[in-house]
Amino acid sequence: PIDFAYAVHTDVGDTCVGCKVNGRIMPLVTELKNGDEVEIIRSKAQVPPAAWENVVVTGKARSAIRRATRNAIRKQYSGLGTRILERAFERAGKTFSKDALKPGLNRLARKEVEDVLASVGRGELSSPDVMKAVFPDYKDERVTHPPKEREEGWFNMRNAAGMLFQIPGRSSRKTKKQAQKQGEAVPIRGVTGDLPVRFAPEGAVPGDRIVGILQPGSGITIYPIQSPSLTAYDDQPDRWIDVRWDIDEDTKERFPARVSVTAINEPGSLANIAQVVAANDANIHMLSMVRTAPDFTEMIIDLEVWDLKQLNRLLSQLKEHASVSDARRVNG
């Protein structure tokens, strides 16, 4: 049905959300036969998932899905860039508009305003670069450390999926609906959205204070606020994105956390550790031995847990186990 929708028209394929085959609602992966009557169910809010590229057969459908995916990602970056520049203009006492960016296009080596916005969102251009291109006499007088306001709202657990992202300096003392209505929440939900979002190697779990760091050309990396790695970005406030957890209890998912465990080097110790992890409803994603000695072994375990409370309970039980001499969380 997806290939059929794109064969009719690209817009039909891009807005396809379901189908009826011979009057019955069927999955979009249903194999069609000669003589089937197909009705495509459409929605203007639909964006074709990138995974469709692995399902379709025709080249037309595949190229259309790739194009739609690129446009969706570009739109996400453009939205993020818009909000970053809005704050930069506000800080400089200027009124932001897309037309205001046009005089700086040549200096920024960009053909269109949308190219500038997307480049700022990807981190390829900084807001001071744009401000200097538009206003040659502009001087950056920002404080060179992340705004304190980013701590607001991080512990406000709400019933919605994933995480909400906010531009540094924007107050988060609003409900989620108010923030979205006023355009203050960057439209990124969860860790699998169109804009690439990934966790730092040490992971982060609900209950942690978290912050997002904009990585040029590769999206946003989520760090727990206690991560030593964040010191590398102290003088780059434009790359700091406020993030808060927004978990839906009905669709909970596990999040990554890295721990270090030192155990007695004896048969069965690893099995005992795995048993404690399983008993706490956690999952071992990866395990590596850091060093071994005749009497002990130290290992790094990448876990998948529900939240900070569960992680702390698991670490406490590991420490109490007879075969474990130390268990602690790894930060950075």
N, C-alpha and C positions, 0 to 999 in steps of 0.2 A: 504493500500500500504506500510506503514512503516513496519508492521509485515512481509509482503511478502518479502520486501527487505532484512530484517534480516534473513529470512528463507533461502534465496538464499545464502547469505554470510554476515558475520559481516561487512566486508569492504564496501559492497554494501549498507548496511543500514546506516553506518556512513557517507557515502558520498552522501546520497540521498538528493536532493533538490526539487524534483518534480516528477510527474508521468503522464503517459498517460494511460487511460483505454479505450480499444477498439478504439484506435487512437485519442482520445480526451484528451486534458490536463484537469486534474481533481485535486481537492484538495487532500492533503495527508491524510485527514481524511475520504475520501470516503469509504463507506462500499462495499467490493468486493462481487461478486456473482460467483457461479460456472459457468465456461465457459468464464469468462472475460479474455481478453488479456491485460496484464499489462506490460508497459515499464517504467523502473525506470530511471529518469534523474539524473545524478550524477555530482558532482563538487569536485575536490580535496581540495578546500578551505573550504569545509563544515565541521562544527562541530555540531553533533546532539544536539539540544537544550534540556535542562533538562526538559522542559515542555512536551516533547514527552513521558516521562515516564507515564504521566497521560492519554495518548491517546492510547498507544499500549495495546495489549491484551495478547500476549504470554510472558512467562517468559524469553525466550531467548532474545527477543528484549529489555525487561525491564532491564535485567542485563547488556546487551551490552551498553545501553544508560547510565546507572549509571557509568560503567567503563569509557566510553568516557568523561563523565562530570568530573569525578575525574582526569583523565589525563589532561584535558583542564585547570582545576584549578591549578593543579600541575605545568603545563607549564607556566602559568601566574606568579605563585610565583617564579619559577625558573628563569624566565626572569628578574623579579624585583631583586632577589638576586644577579644575575650576574652583574647587573648594580651597585648595592651597593658595591659589592666587587671590581669591576673595579676601582671605585673611591678610595676605601681604598688602593688598591695596588698602584694606581697612587700617592696618598698622601705619601706613604711610599717609593716612588722611585723604585718600583718593577714592573715587567711586568706580567700582569695577564694572566693566561691560566688555563684551567680546570686541566691539568696535574700538575700544580703547587700546587693544593689543595690536591693531593693524599697523600703526606706524613703526612698530618694532620688528615686523616680519623679516625684513631684509637683514637687519643686524643679527637676528636669531637664525638666519639661514633656513627659514621655514616658509612654505608656500601659502599655507592657510592657517587661520586662527586655531582650528581643531588640531592641527599638527603641533602647535605650541602647547595646547592644553594636554594632549596625550603625552607629549615629551616630558612635561612637568610631572604628570601622574606616574610615568615610568621611572622618574628620577634622572632622566637624561639632561634635563634643564632644571636649575634651581630657581626659586622665586626671585632671589636677588638678581640673577642673570636677566630674567624677564623684565623686572622693574627698571634696571639700568638701560635696557634696550628701549623701553617705552619712555622713560624719564631719564635722560642722560645725566641730570644733576642729582639723581637719587643717591642717598647715602644710607647704607644698612646700619641701623642703630639698635638692632635686636640684642637681647641678652643671649649669650652663647651657651645656654644650657636648656634642657627641656622644660617647658612650662609646668609649673606645679599643678595647674588645674587638671592635668591629665589623670590625676589620681581619683578624681570624683567619679563615683558611680561604679567603680570596678567590682565592688562586692554586692552590687544590686542584682541578685539572681532573679531572672524573670522567666516566665513560661513562654519561650520562643526558641526556635532552633538556632544553634551555632553561636556566633558572636556578632556584636555591633561595633563598628569602627567609627571614630570621630576625629576630626581634624584638631591638632594641638591648639589649646587655648579656648576652645568652645566649651561652654559650661554644659555638663551632662545632668544637671539637676532638673530634668524633665522626664516625663514618661516617654516610652519608646514611640508611641503614636505621635506625640507632640514633636519629638525630634525629627521623625520622618516627614511629618507634614511641613515643617519649617525648612526641610532640606539640610539639616545639620548632621544627619547620620549618613556616612558614606554607604552606598548600597552594596555592601558585601556581606553575605550571610554564610556562616560555617567555614569550613576549610576546603571546600571543593567548588567554590564559585568561579565565575568567569575570570576574575582577576586572581592570578596565582597567589595563594596564601599557604605558607608552610610553617612548621614549628622549627625552632632552633634545635640543635642536636640534643640538648638536655630536656627538651619537651616543656609542656606547661599543662596544668590541669585546672578544672573549675575550682575556685577557692584561692588560686594564686592571683596576685596582682600581675597584670600582663600589660605589655606595650608592643606595638607593631613598629618595625623598622622598614622603611621603604628601601628596597634593593633595586638599584638602577637596572631596568630591563628585565627584572625577574620577579616582580611582585612584592609581597610583604612577608616578612619573617616575624613570627610571634615569639617573644622572649618573656620569661618570668622576670619581674622587676628586680629580683635579687641576683640576676645573672651578671657575673663580672664582664661578660662580653659587651655589655651596654656602654662601658666606659669609652669604647672606641668611637662612639657616636655622640659624646658629650658636646662637641663643638659643631654638630650638624643638626640643629633643631628642626629643619625642614623635613627631615627624614623620619621624625617621630610621629606616629599615628596613635591616637588614643583608642584603646580597645577595651571592651568589657564583655564578660560572659553573658550569654542570653540563652539559657538552656531550657528546652522543652522536656518536661518529665515524661511525656508520652513517647518521645522519640529520642531517648538518651543515646549517646555514643561514648565510646571510650576515647581517652586522650593519652598522649605519650608522656612518660616520665622515666628518667634515667637514675638508677641507684647503683651504689657500690656496696658489695657484700664481701666481707672477709670471713672465711669459714675454715674449720679444721680440715686438714688434708687427710681424709679417711674415706673408705668406701661408704657410699650411701649419703654423704653430706649434700651432694647436689640434688639428689632425689628428695631429701628432707626440705631443702629450700623450695623446690618446685611444688612440693605438697602444701607448704605454707601459702605460697602465691595462689594456688588453685583454691585453697580453703577460703581465701579472702575475695574470691570471684574476680581475680585479676588475670591478666594474660601475659606470658613472656613472648615478646616480639623478637628479641635477639639477645644472645648471651655471648660474651667473649671473656677469655681468661687474660687478666692483666699481668699477673706474675704468680709464680708458684714457688713454694719452698718445701722442705721436708715436713714441716709441721702445719703449714697453712697455705691457702690459695686465695687470691683476691680476684674477683670477677666484676665486670660491669654488665648490668642487666637493663635492657630497654623494656619497660613494662607498658601495658595499656590498662589504665584504670578509669574509674568513673569520676572521681573527684579527689580533692586534697584530703578530706577526712578519711577516705578509704586508703589512700597512700600512707598516711601517717599511722593508721592502725596496722597496716601490713608491715611497715618498718619496725613498729614496736614489737610485733609478734616474732619477727625475724631475730631481733636482738635477744629476745627471751629464749630462743631455741638453743639447746645445748651444743649444737654443732656450729653455731655462728658466734664469732667474737665481735663483729661490728657490722652494722648496716646503716647506711646513710644515703641521703639524696645527693646527686651530683648536680652542681650548679656551674655551668660553663665548662 
